[in-house]
């Protein structure tokens, strides 16, 4: 669980590096889109991270959950706010989103260490 998340964080940079070698246009294009989209605008970076995390939970994307929990914390989102995001995602996504709340809790524990 939490150990899996920590291992994921350790491996992520290597994973992106491998993707960069094999699909550089895709990686560069996505990174440009991500940076422009997630920077402050009408919504703050922290609000955008909450939206992204909610979508990740609702669509059950474990890597996205792990990455956006970490980014949300870095953007100043509190643990309480993150758990409320899970509640909204569960309301919208039902049982499958509900079961992924544990992924959020594991990512929170790993990021907090």
C-alpha positions as MATLAB code, in Angstrom:
seq = 'XXXXXXXXXXXXXXXXXXXXXXXXXXXXXXXXXXXXXXXXXXXXXXXXXXXXXXXXXXXXXXXXXXXXXXXXXXXXXXXXXXXXXXXXXXXXXXXXXXXXXXXXXXXXXXXXX';
ca = [
       0.000    0.000    0.000;
       1.850    3.051    1.285;
       5.164    1.340    0.474;
       3.898    0.815   -3.085;
       3.218    4.536   -3.361;
       6.691    5.443   -2.130;
       8.202    3.028   -4.664;
       6.022    4.573   -7.383;
       7.341    8.051   -6.512;
      10.921    6.771   -6.619;
      10.419    5.149  -10.026;
       8.347    7.929  -11.630;
      11.268   10.088  -12.801;
      12.905    7.049  -14.386;
       9.610    6.144  -16.041;
       9.248    9.638  -17.505;
      12.869    9.491  -18.690;
      12.183    6.231  -20.506;
       9.033    7.654  -22.047;
      11.011   10.750  -23.083;
      13.465    8.548  -25.009;
      10.770    6.518  -26.724;
       8.023    9.117  -27.243;
       9.631   12.519  -26.788;
       7.025   14.463  -28.768;
       4.219   13.026  -26.643;
       6.036   13.709  -23.373;
       7.028   17.246  -24.330;
       3.561   18.023  -25.657;
       1.881   16.721  -22.520;
       4.299   18.523  -20.212;
       3.678   21.810  -22.046;
      -0.096   21.305  -21.822;
       0.182   20.374  -18.140;
       2.288   23.413  -17.202;
       0.061   25.874  -19.050;
      -3.191   24.326  -17.851;
      -2.240   23.841  -14.210;
      -0.737   27.267  -13.571;
      -2.764   29.956  -11.791;
      -5.484   31.541  -13.866;
      -9.165   32.110  -13.089;
      -8.688   29.033  -10.872;
      -5.671   28.775   -8.594;
      -3.151   25.971   -8.945;
      -4.512   24.405   -5.749;
      -8.087   24.495   -7.065;
      -6.953   22.913  -10.336;
      -5.156   20.166   -8.403;
      -8.391   19.451   -6.535;
     -10.257   19.137   -9.844;
      -7.541   16.874  -11.269;
      -7.541   14.689   -8.160;
     -11.328   14.399   -8.211;
     -11.249   13.273  -11.827;
      -8.438   10.801  -11.044;
     -10.480    9.259   -8.233;
     -13.702    9.177  -10.278;
     -11.915    7.506  -13.218;
      -9.916    5.192  -10.899;
      -6.522    6.204  -12.308;
      -4.086    5.062   -9.605;
      -0.966    6.778  -11.034;
      -2.946   10.005  -11.451;
      -4.234    9.767   -7.872;
      -0.698    9.346   -6.557;
       0.722   12.207   -8.592;
      -2.110   14.645   -7.910;
      -2.186   13.969   -4.168;
       1.474   14.931   -4.060;
       0.988   17.973   -6.298;
      -2.078   19.077   -4.336;
      -0.123   18.977   -1.095;
       2.708   20.941   -2.732;
       0.141   23.512   -3.903;
      -1.068   24.001   -0.335;
      -4.187   21.825   -0.367;
      -4.868   20.448    3.113;
      -5.468   16.802    3.989;
      -9.053   17.732    4.903;
      -9.627   19.360    1.513;
      -8.182   16.323   -0.269;
     -10.563   14.034    1.614;
     -13.496   16.290    0.681;
     -12.409   15.967   -2.939;
     -12.719   12.187   -2.460;
     -16.241   12.682   -1.168;
     -17.261   14.698   -4.227;
     -15.598   12.165   -6.543;
     -17.459    9.340   -4.787;
     -20.758   11.200   -5.125;
     -20.105   11.587   -8.861;
     -18.394    8.229   -9.519;
     -20.131    5.878   -7.095;
     -18.643    2.694   -5.691;
     -15.637    2.462   -8.014;
     -14.523    5.955   -6.956;
     -15.276    5.141   -3.318;
     -12.924    2.149   -3.379;
     -10.109    4.371   -4.666;
     -10.266    6.612   -1.598;
      -7.828    4.142   -0.001;
      -5.352    4.990   -2.789;
      -5.637    8.632   -1.755;
      -5.057    7.769    1.896;
      -1.994    5.681    0.976;
      -0.642    8.521   -1.181;
      -1.221   11.020    1.632;
       0.692    8.837    4.091;
       3.549    8.345    1.645;
       3.750   12.034    0.752;
       3.665   13.101    4.381;
       6.712   10.997    5.279;
];
